[in-house]
């Protein structure tokens, strides 16, 4: 049986699902204050303010300007009837990045209000207004069916923007949306993104340029694969021999083979320092798409014994350095920043979350319990994670 039982999701916390709604004014809409709401696929409304917008602005975004312009033009068109569009693509292609880029346009102003009754709150806030709804990662039509009654069509030109992996025509017909198929990055854009993540404003040496372009090409136009591989290259000595080793390990078939995609992402995990590997795997204990408070993460890491004191540094400082290392490797995403620039909360891409769970299972690191699943008495897991919000349903 497990040595430890973890409950990392407390339903009474400030991050409880379905609690945050954001009012925004959007460029090109009428002078009257409008509504912009972002909804996660399982019904959670993310609470994101100015610090989140600043974080979005710091991300390396390559190759989406034309698509962002096209969708923004559609959002601001003069059609009065409620209309919807879906950004469609495989995991790691940049659907959420594009949606957030549109959501955090420079003209957007933000204020928050919260309510426990999501449907009633939506209805009251949207009534009589022109609004934009952003629903991220829709994969189950039931989510839309639960919410669509709150989205009024008052012929004011309101819009709904989805992101989804599903290309099925019947699915989009039920959403009543037109699909926008997000394209892959081309070779030049892939190389630009890889360079940006490794060298930032510095130039790449001629010696590394050819092999670097080969690595970018093998990432098959997938931004997630590019930034994760770039995070690995940036943390190691920049030699041609090392980059050639990485080239041999990157699969060029990851678009059509999920296992090869995961194996490519796992390269960065396998090259983490020993103490960082359990820190990374611990993200699998949190629900997918969960915004993790850094203070909670640090306390858990320290309590688990993952963090060792270095010289005069406190355990908390060492833990912060470890988190920043994972962020610099593009394994973890900054969700919100504090006023002093430190990381307030973080999250993990769902593909990397899947990687955490796969590696945790292989290494007997962690077992998650969903709902009322049975646990074998012969299990040798070192940790048992129970999401108490699932037990309450």
CORZI-V417456 format. One record per residue. N is the residue number from 1. RES is the residue in three letters. PSI is psi in whole degrees, 0 to 359 (NA if undefined). Layout:
n:N res:RES psi:PSI
n:N res:RES psi:PSI
This chain:
n:1 res:UNK psi:171
n:2 res:UNK psi:145
n:3 res:UNK psi:330
n:4 res:UNK psi:148
n:5 res:UNK psi:131
n:6 res:UNK psi:134
n:7 res:UNK psi:100
n:8 res:UNK psi:355
n:9 res:UNK psi:105
n:10 res:UNK psi:113
n:11 res:UNK psi:344
n:12 res:UNK psi:359
n:13 res:UNK psi:172
n:14 res:UNK psi:351
n:15 res:UNK psi:18
n:16 res:UNK psi:144
n:17 res:UNK psi:150
n:18 res:UNK psi:48
n:19 res:UNK psi:352
n:20 res:UNK psi:132
n:21 res:UNK psi:139
n:22 res:UNK psi:130
n:23 res:UNK psi:136
n:24 res:UNK psi:155
n:25 res:UNK psi:131
n:26 res:UNK psi:135
n:27 res:UNK psi:135
n:28 res:UNK psi:346
n:29 res:UNK psi:179
n:30 res:UNK psi:165
n:31 res:UNK psi:331
n:32 res:UNK psi:137
n:33 res:UNK psi:131
n:34 res:UNK psi:184
n:35 res:UNK psi:134
n:36 res:UNK psi:125
n:37 res:UNK psi:133
n:38 res:UNK psi:130
n:39 res:UNK psi:129
n:40 res:UNK psi:160
n:41 res:UNK psi:328
n:42 res:UNK psi:13
n:43 res:UNK psi:352
n:44 res:UNK psi:136
n:45 res:UNK psi:122
n:46 res:UNK psi:140
n:47 res:UNK psi:104
n:48 res:UNK psi:124
n:49 res:UNK psi:210
n:50 res:UNK psi:325
n:51 res:UNK psi:328
n:52 res:UNK psi:319
n:53 res:UNK psi:321
n:54 res:UNK psi:321
n:55 res:UNK psi:318
n:56 res:UNK psi:319
n:57 res:UNK psi:336
n:58 res:UNK psi:345
n:59 res:UNK psi:144
n:60 res:UNK psi:110
n:61 res:UNK psi:118
n:62 res:UNK psi:136
n:63 res:UNK psi:10
n:64 res:UNK psi:0
n:65 res:UNK psi:316
n:66 res:UNK psi:321
n:67 res:UNK psi:322
n:68 res:UNK psi:319
n:69 res:UNK psi:317
n:70 res:UNK psi:314
n:71 res:UNK psi:322
n:72 res:UNK psi:321
n:73 res:UNK psi:321
n:74 res:UNK psi:318
n:75 res:UNK psi:325
n:76 res:UNK psi:6
n:77 res:UNK psi:162
n:78 res:UNK psi:4
n:79 res:UNK psi:135
n:80 res:UNK psi:334
n:81 res:UNK psi:145
n:82 res:UNK psi:130
n:83 res:UNK psi:158
n:84 res:UNK psi:150
n:85 res:UNK psi:147
n:86 res:UNK psi:129
n:87 res:UNK psi:115
n:88 res:UNK psi:136
n:89 res:UNK psi:165
n:90 res:UNK psi:164
n:91 res:UNK psi:138
n:92 res:UNK psi:6
n:93 res:UNK psi:344
n:94 res:UNK psi:22
n:95 res:UNK psi:310
n:96 res:UNK psi:323
n:97 res:UNK psi:316
n:98 res:UNK psi:316
n:99 res:UNK psi:319
n:100 res:UNK psi:326
n:101 res:UNK psi:319
n:102 res:UNK psi:320
n:103 res:UNK psi:322
n:104 res:UNK psi:48
n:105 res:UNK psi:152
n:106 res:UNK psi:335
n:107 res:UNK psi:357
n:108 res:UNK psi:132
n:109 res:UNK psi:141
n:110 res:UNK psi:138
n:111 res:UNK psi:153
n:112 res:UNK psi:149
n:113 res:UNK psi:151
n:114 res:UNK psi:155
n:115 res:UNK psi:145
n:116 res:UNK psi:327
n:117 res:UNK psi:96
n:118 res:UNK psi:312
n:119 res:UNK psi:314
n:120 res:UNK psi:319
n:121 res:UNK psi:315
n:122 res:UNK psi:313
n:123 res:UNK psi:312
n:124 res:UNK psi:322
n:125 res:UNK psi:328
n:126 res:UNK psi:340
n:127 res:UNK psi:122
n:128 res:UNK psi:7
n:129 res:UNK psi:161
n:130 res:UNK psi:130
n:131 res:UNK psi:162
n:132 res:UNK psi:126
n:133 res:UNK psi:130
n:134 res:UNK psi:116
n:135 res:UNK psi:116
n:136 res:UNK psi:133
n:137 res:UNK psi:56
n:138 res:UNK psi:119
n:139 res:UNK psi:353
n:140 res:UNK psi:120
n:141 res:UNK psi:340
n:142 res:UNK psi:330
n:143 res:UNK psi:314
n:144 res:UNK psi:318
n:145 res:UNK psi:327
n:146 res:UNK psi:332
n:147 res:UNK psi:335
n:148 res:UNK psi:334
n:149 res:UNK psi:341
n:150 res:UNK psi:349
n:151 res:UNK psi:96
n:152 res:UNK psi:146
n:153 res:UNK psi:94
n:154 res:UNK psi:19
n:155 res:UNK psi:44
n:156 res:UNK psi:9
n:157 res:UNK psi:28
n:158 res:UNK psi:156
n:159 res:UNK psi:152
n:160 res:UNK psi:131
n:161 res:UNK psi:122
n:162 res:UNK psi:155
n:163 res:UNK psi:141
n:164 res:UNK psi:155
n:165 res:UNK psi:347
n:166 res:UNK psi:126
n:167 res:UNK psi:350
n:168 res:UNK psi:127
n:169 res:UNK psi:322
n:170 res:UNK psi:324
n:171 res:UNK psi:313
n:172 res:UNK psi:331
n:173 res:UNK psi:320
n:174 res:UNK psi:327
n:175 res:UNK psi:346
n:176 res:UNK psi:43
n:177 res:UNK psi:157
n:178 res:UNK psi:130
n:179 res:UNK psi:136
n:180 res:UNK psi:107
n:181 res:UNK psi:112
n:182 res:UNK psi:129
n:183 res:UNK psi:161
n:184 res:UNK psi:156
n:185 res:UNK psi:143
n:186 res:UNK psi:178
n:187 res:UNK psi:318
n:188 res:UNK psi:317
n:189 res:UNK psi:321
n:190 res:UNK psi:316
n:191 res:UNK psi:320
n:192 res:UNK psi:317
n:193 res:UNK psi:317
n:194 res:UNK psi:314
n:195 res:UNK psi:314
n:196 res:UNK psi:317
n:197 res:UNK psi:331
n:198 res:UNK psi:311
n:199 res:UNK psi:348
n:200 res:UNK psi:246
n:201 res:UNK psi:354
n:202 res:UNK psi:165
n:203 res:UNK psi:156
n:204 res:UNK psi:138
n:205 res:UNK psi:151
n:206 res:UNK psi:326
n:207 res:UNK psi:327
n:208 res:UNK psi:349
n:209 res:UNK psi:315
n:210 res:UNK psi:313
n:211 res:UNK psi:327
n:212 res:UNK psi:318
n:213 res:UNK psi:326
n:214 res:UNK psi:319
n:215 res:UNK psi:314
n:216 res:UNK psi:320
n:217 res:UNK psi:320
n:218 res:UNK psi:343
n:219 res:UNK psi:358
n:220 res:UNK psi:29
n:221 res:UNK psi:15
n:222 res:UNK psi:111
n:223 res:UNK psi:320
n:224 res:UNK psi:314
n:225 res:UNK psi:319
n:226 res:UNK psi:312
n:227 res:UNK psi:328
n:228 res:UNK psi:315
n:229 res:UNK psi:320
n:230 res:UNK psi:321
n:231 res:UNK psi:324
n:232 res:UNK psi:313
n:233 res:UNK psi:324
n:234 res:UNK psi:334
n:235 res:UNK psi:352
n:236 res:UNK psi:167
n:237 res:UNK psi:134
n:238 res:UNK psi:82
n:239 res:UNK psi:154
n:240 res:UNK psi:322
n:241 res:UNK psi:316
n:242 res:UNK psi:317
n:243 res:UNK psi:325
n:244 res:UNK psi:324
n:245 res:UNK psi:319
n:246 res:UNK psi:319
n:247 res:UNK psi:317
n:248 res:UNK psi:334
n:249 res:UNK psi:345
n:250 res:UNK psi:126
n:251 res:UNK psi:137
n:252 res:UNK psi:4
n:253 res:UNK psi:19
n:254 res:UNK psi:339
n:255 res:UNK psi:321
n:256 res:UNK psi:357
n:257 res:UNK psi:103
n:258 res:UNK psi:324
n:259 res:UNK psi:317
n:260 res:UNK psi:326
n:261 res:UNK psi:310
n:262 res:UNK psi:322
n:263 res:UNK psi:323
n:264 res:UNK psi:316
n:265 res:UNK psi:328
n:266 res:UNK psi:344
n:267 res:UNK psi:316
n:268 res:UNK psi:321
n:269 res:UNK psi:315
n:270 res:UNK psi:338
n:271 res:UNK psi:12
n:272 res:UNK psi:150
n:273 res:UNK psi:154
n:274 res:UNK psi:317
n:275 res:UNK psi:341
n:276 res:UNK psi:336
n:277 res:UNK psi:311
n:278 res:UNK psi:329
n:279 res:UNK psi:318
n:280 res:UNK psi:314
n:281 res:UNK psi:333
n:282 res:UNK psi:339
n:283 res:UNK psi:339
n:284 res:UNK psi:343
n:285 res:UNK psi:340
n:286 res:UNK psi:150
n:287 res:UNK psi:153
n:288 res:UNK psi:139
n:289 res:UNK psi:10
n:290 res:UNK psi:134
n:291 res:UNK psi:116
n:292 res:UNK psi:121
n:293 res:UNK psi:131
n:294 res:UNK psi:324
n:295 res:UNK psi:321
n:296 res:UNK psi:316
n:297 res:UNK psi:315
n:298 res:UNK psi:316
n:299 res:UNK psi:318
n:300 res:UNK psi:315
n:301 res:UNK psi:314
n:302 res:UNK psi:315
n:303 res:UNK psi:327
n:304 res:UNK psi:345
n:305 res:UNK psi:15
n:306 res:UNK psi:333
n:307 res:UNK psi:127
n:308 res:UNK psi:142
n:309 res:UNK psi:138
n:310 res:UNK psi:112
n:311 res:UNK psi:233
n:312 res:UNK psi:353
n:313 res:UNK psi:141
n:314 res:UNK psi:163
n:315 res:UNK psi:322
n:316 res:UNK psi:319
n:317 res:UNK psi:320
n:318 res:UNK psi:321
n:319 res:UNK psi:319
n:320 res:UNK psi:318
n:321 res:UNK psi:321
n:322 res:UNK psi:317
n:323 res:UNK psi:316
n:324 res:UNK psi:326
n:325 res:UNK psi:315
n:326 res:UNK psi:324
n:327 res:UNK psi:316
n:328 res:UNK psi:334
n:329 res:UNK psi:1
n:330 res:UNK psi:24
n:331 res:UNK psi:334
n:332 res:UNK psi:147
n:333 res:UNK psi:135
n:334 res:UNK psi:125
n:335 res:UNK psi:314
n:336 res:UNK psi:149
n:337 res:UNK psi:152
n:338 res:UNK psi:171
n:339 res:UNK psi:335
n:340 res:UNK psi:5
n:341 res:UNK psi:350
n:342 res:UNK psi:164
n:343 res:UNK psi:123
n:344 res:UNK psi:319
n:345 res:UNK psi:159
n:346 res:UNK psi:169
n:347 res:UNK psi:174
n:348 res:UNK psi:139
n:349 res:UNK psi:147
n:350 res:UNK psi:330
n:351 res:UNK psi:321
n:352 res:UNK psi:330
n:353 res:UNK psi:318
n:354 res:UNK psi:321
n:355 res:UNK psi:317
n:356 res:UNK psi:311
n:357 res:UNK psi:322
n:358 res:UNK psi:314
n:359 res:UNK psi:323
n:360 res:UNK psi:323
n:361 res:UNK psi:316
n:362 res:UNK psi:323
n:363 res:UNK psi:4
n:364 res:UNK psi:29
n:365 res:UNK psi:322
n:366 res:UNK psi:139
n:367 res:UNK psi:131
n:368 res:UNK psi:143
n:369 res:UNK psi:122
n:370 res:UNK psi:120
n:371 res:UNK psi:237
n:372 res:UNK psi:36
n:373 res:UNK psi:145
n:374 res:UNK psi:144
n:375 res:UNK psi:127
n:376 res:UNK psi:137
n:377 res:UNK psi:346
n:378 res:UNK psi:2
n:379 res:UNK psi:145
n:380 res:UNK psi:22
n:381 res:UNK psi:142
n:382 res:UNK psi:339
n:383 res:UNK psi:142
n:384 res:UNK psi:120
n:385 res:UNK psi:121
n:386 res:UNK psi:120
n:387 res:UNK psi:103
n:388 res:UNK psi:336
n:389 res:UNK psi:333
n:390 res:UNK psi:328
n:391 res:UNK psi:339
n:392 res:UNK psi:350
n:393 res:UNK psi:NA
